[in-house]
Amino acid sequence: GVVSTQSTGMAAEKKPPMKDISITQLCLNICVGESGDRLTRAAKVLEQLSGQEPCFSKARFTVRSFGSRRFVKIACWCTVRGAKAGEIIERGLKVKDYELWKGCFSEEGNFGFGIDEHIDLGSKYDPSIGSYGMDCYV
């Protein structure tokens, strides 16, 4: 029999939708380890970067060697979605030269990496704010 090339060509091009790479959300996290002025400045950094107000995380228990007490705010984070998330990921991967360790990836296909200074993402250095590192999880 004769096989139509049009029908086989279309079937070869069609990909299962679950194999498409998509970004649902990006989580940005800055852990300062103490509440007060440093934490509010870190929150300003996240607000400038993401364009939305960050949430705060509290310490789960007291650790004397770190000087942290239970239920005290020690970190700030925000979740970014859509085109803004893709833009921030692109800038973050550019800082890492588009290379990540194998250990950065989970079995489910998620990945995370750290950035030493938020200035590397394109924001200007402000002496009153300082320089903060952050974690990015996709």
Phi, psi and omega per residue, in radians:
G1 nan 2.826 3.124
V2 -1.653 2.294 3.136
V3 -1.839 2.277 3.140
S4 -1.282 2.267 -3.128
T5 -1.338 -0.423 -3.131
Q6 -1.181 -0.757 -3.093
S7 -1.224 -0.646 3.124
T8 -1.300 -0.550 3.125
G9 -1.153 -0.690 3.138
M10 -1.229 -0.631 -3.129
A11 -1.200 -0.558 3.137
A12 -1.264 -0.533 -3.123
E13 -1.363 -0.486 -3.061
K14 -1.292 2.246 -3.120
K15 -1.927 2.571 3.048
P16 -1.091 2.408 -3.067
P17 -1.131 -0.436 -3.139
M18 -1.309 -0.225 3.109
K19 -1.556 -0.099 3.098
D20 -1.245 2.454 3.094
I21 -1.477 2.197 3.131
S22 -2.441 2.616 3.114
I23 -1.882 1.981 3.119
T24 -1.538 -0.723 -3.140
Q25 -2.764 2.754 3.074
L26 -2.206 2.201 3.109
C27 -1.839 2.165 3.088
L28 -1.879 2.327 -3.045
N29 -2.379 2.266 2.995
I30 -2.171 2.047 3.110
C31 -1.849 2.044 -3.108
V32 -1.641 -0.579 3.128
G33 1.616 -0.032 3.121
E34 -2.698 2.738 3.086
S35 -1.622 3.044 3.103
G36 1.907 -2.548 -3.000
D37 -1.147 -0.719 3.140
R38 -1.091 -0.660 -3.132
L39 -1.225 -0.684 3.112
T40 -1.184 -0.604 3.076
R41 -1.199 -0.654 3.072
A42 -1.130 -0.632 3.093
A43 -1.149 -0.633 3.080
K44 -1.109 -0.674 3.113
V45 -1.071 -0.826 3.135
L46 -1.135 -0.632 3.133
E47 -1.173 -0.688 3.083
Q48 -1.142 -0.690 -3.060
L49 -1.286 -0.780 -3.024
S50 -1.695 -0.396 -3.098
G51 1.388 0.273 3.099
Q52 -2.456 2.821 -3.060
E53 -1.354 2.235 -3.117
P54 -1.360 2.786 3.035
C55 -1.714 2.822 -3.114
F56 -2.016 2.516 3.095
S57 -1.929 2.534 -3.126
K58 -1.871 2.713 3.104
A59 -1.218 2.439 -3.121
R60 -1.423 -0.585 3.094
F61 -2.601 2.899 -3.120
T62 -1.391 2.284 3.048
V63 -2.182 1.868 -3.046
R64 -1.150 -0.660 -3.099
S65 -1.133 -0.506 3.078
F66 -1.560 -0.269 -3.112
G67 1.350 0.420 3.137
S68 -1.859 2.519 3.123
R69 -1.950 2.745 -3.126
R70 -1.156 2.494 3.109
F71 1.158 0.298 3.076
V72 -1.722 2.386 -3.136
K73 -1.136 2.235 -3.106
I74 -2.249 -0.186 -3.069
A75 -2.578 2.797 3.028
C76 -2.321 2.611 -3.083
W77 -2.657 2.811 3.031
C78 -2.645 2.701 3.136
T79 -1.939 2.178 -3.113
V80 -1.979 2.408 -3.140
R81 -2.225 2.878 3.009
G82 1.369 -2.619 -3.060
A83 -1.144 -0.595 3.127
K84 -1.096 -0.659 3.109
A85 -1.124 -0.766 3.120
G86 -1.086 -0.653 3.128
E87 -1.160 -0.751 -3.138
I88 -1.197 -0.684 3.104
I89 -1.097 -0.733 3.135
E90 -1.046 -0.781 3.120
R91 -1.161 -0.667 3.130
G92 -1.162 -0.716 3.123
L93 -1.229 -0.514 3.082
K94 -1.131 -0.664 3.086
V95 -1.094 -0.665 -3.135
K96 -1.492 0.163 -3.121
D97 1.017 0.568 3.107
Y98 0.992 0.474 3.111
E99 -2.219 2.234 3.095
L100 -2.244 2.642 3.086
W101 -1.217 2.754 3.105
K102 -1.091 -0.598 -3.137
G103 -1.198 -0.198 3.120
C104 -1.314 -0.265 -3.053
F105 -1.810 2.454 3.063
S106 -1.639 2.992 3.137
E107 -1.216 -0.402 -3.123
E108 -1.465 -0.131 3.133
G109 1.787 0.034 3.079
N110 -1.478 2.771 3.086
F111 -2.583 2.809 3.134
G112 -2.570 2.693 3.110
F113 -2.693 2.810 -3.133
G114 -1.906 2.613 3.089
I115 -2.113 2.266 -3.046
D116 -1.229 -0.701 -3.118
E117 -2.396 2.359 -3.122
H118 -1.190 -0.298 3.136
I119 -1.117 -0.522 3.140
D120 -1.094 -0.375 -3.117
L121 -1.435 0.009 3.062
G122 1.932 -0.111 3.105
S123 -1.459 2.647 -3.093
K124 -1.384 2.626 3.122
Y125 -1.340 2.261 3.084
D126 -2.068 2.049 -3.102
P127 -1.044 -0.491 -3.135
S128 -1.293 -0.419 3.120
I129 -1.610 -0.793 -3.110
G130 1.683 -2.819 -3.104
S131 -2.182 2.296 -3.101
Y132 -2.245 2.474 2.997
G133 -1.599 2.846 -3.119
M134 -2.653 2.817 3.059
D135 -1.865 2.445 3.093
C136 -2.121 2.215 3.106
Y137 -2.137 2.280 -3.124
V138 -2.021 nan nan
